[in-house]
Amino acid sequence: MGKKSSVAAGGGGADQTTSTPTPTPTSPENLKTLIHEHSLFFDQLVELIPARFFVPNYSDDKPWFPGLSKSEKNKFKAQTRENIIKSRRDRLDPSRPSSTLDMLKKSLAEEIESSGKEDDDDDNDDDDEEEEEEENEVEEEAEKAQNKATLTGDRPVTYEELRERLHRRIAELSAGRNTRPESRLKQERKKEMKNKKKLKGETKKNQEKNKDKDKDAASGSNSGKRKREDGSDDLKNKKKNKVVEPTDITFGQVRIDGKENKKRKKKLSKEKELERAKRLEEVKKDPEKGQKISWKAAVSKAAGEKVHDDPKLLKQSIKREKKKQQKNAEKWKERERTVAKAKAEKQSKRSENIKERIHQKRMRKIEKREKKLMRPGFEGRKQGYIND
């Protein structure tokens, strides 16, 4: 800009004006300005990013690790809440660093301080080697005490300790397995079953071989003897496999096979049962016969059968059934009446609808005929000859 103004003032006399020497791009002044501009640009970029994303947070305030009791967890939770409230207040404090750049500078300064302290600690480590040996012995004793405390339950147990205990317990159980007599018996039974299966397989193979030999052989006597021997072996095996069923036990009305008997007695009507009960009452007058009848009834009741031997109760049940039949008959008659009424109503409605449709059809035809007799745009409705 300065050059152009000087040229304009001079009226095109560029040779008369003395131009100042421009600094080269590699000169130290130019480099400083460039670096300063770049640093400002990057600082502005950093300030655009929020501090919680840019600055790492190495806070160890995470009380959610396992092995703590409920009371300790609650304490840590309360502490975190207080820290959150404090951080919110610190945001409004003008003396504290608010921008991301300030926070970054602060974190870098803290890192430098911590690294300086670590260097000092490394120098002091050589002097403290002798003290550490003594401390190790004390720590071993403390670890033993801690292990005792975990066993007694003074300290809360961590997940790792519980896992170790579980693995230890599994190892103990696996070592002490198959020591009980029950497990030994099971193993012996399994071995017996395997041996039986092997024997059965061998016998089957032998039988198949014998059958092939019988087919090839010409003599029928030898084959007959072998068949008899095989048949006797099968009979022996069947006898062994037979299960003795108890004959003294009575199961009453319980169905074991899930199948009903094909022959079923027909159920007597209540009138016939009443006649039978009356006859039994007459027979019961004889004490010996009455005792037999009562015993029979008791046995059948115990077996779960229903015994209808009381004439009074039978009469009452017959009366009840008759009343029920009468009620049902009345209900049926009412239903038939309602059905007939509904049918008649539907029929009358249908006939009315049919009549209405016929009337509408007739009216439509009349309207069409009248439209045909009219000449549009002239005389309208025709009422005689046109020339009259």
Secondary structure, DSSP 8 states (H G I E B T S, - for coil): -HHHHHHHHHTS-TTTS-------TTSHHHHHHHHHHHHHHHHHHHHHS-HHHHS-------TT-SS--HHHHHHHHHHHHHHHHHHHHHHT-SSS--SHHHHHHHHHHHHHHHHHHHHHHHHHHTTTHHHHHHHHHHHHHHHHHHHHHHHHTSS---HHHHHHHHHHHHHHHHHTTT-SHHHHHHHHHHHHHHHHHHHHHHHHHHHHHHHHHHHH---HHHHHHHHHHHHHHHHHHHHHH-----SS---TT--SSS---SS------HHHHHHHHHHHHHHTTSHHHHHHHHHHHHHHHHTT------HHHHHHHHHHHHHHHHHHHHHHHHHHHHHHHHHHHHHHHHHHHHHHHHHHHHHHHHHHHHHHH-BTTTTBS--S-S--
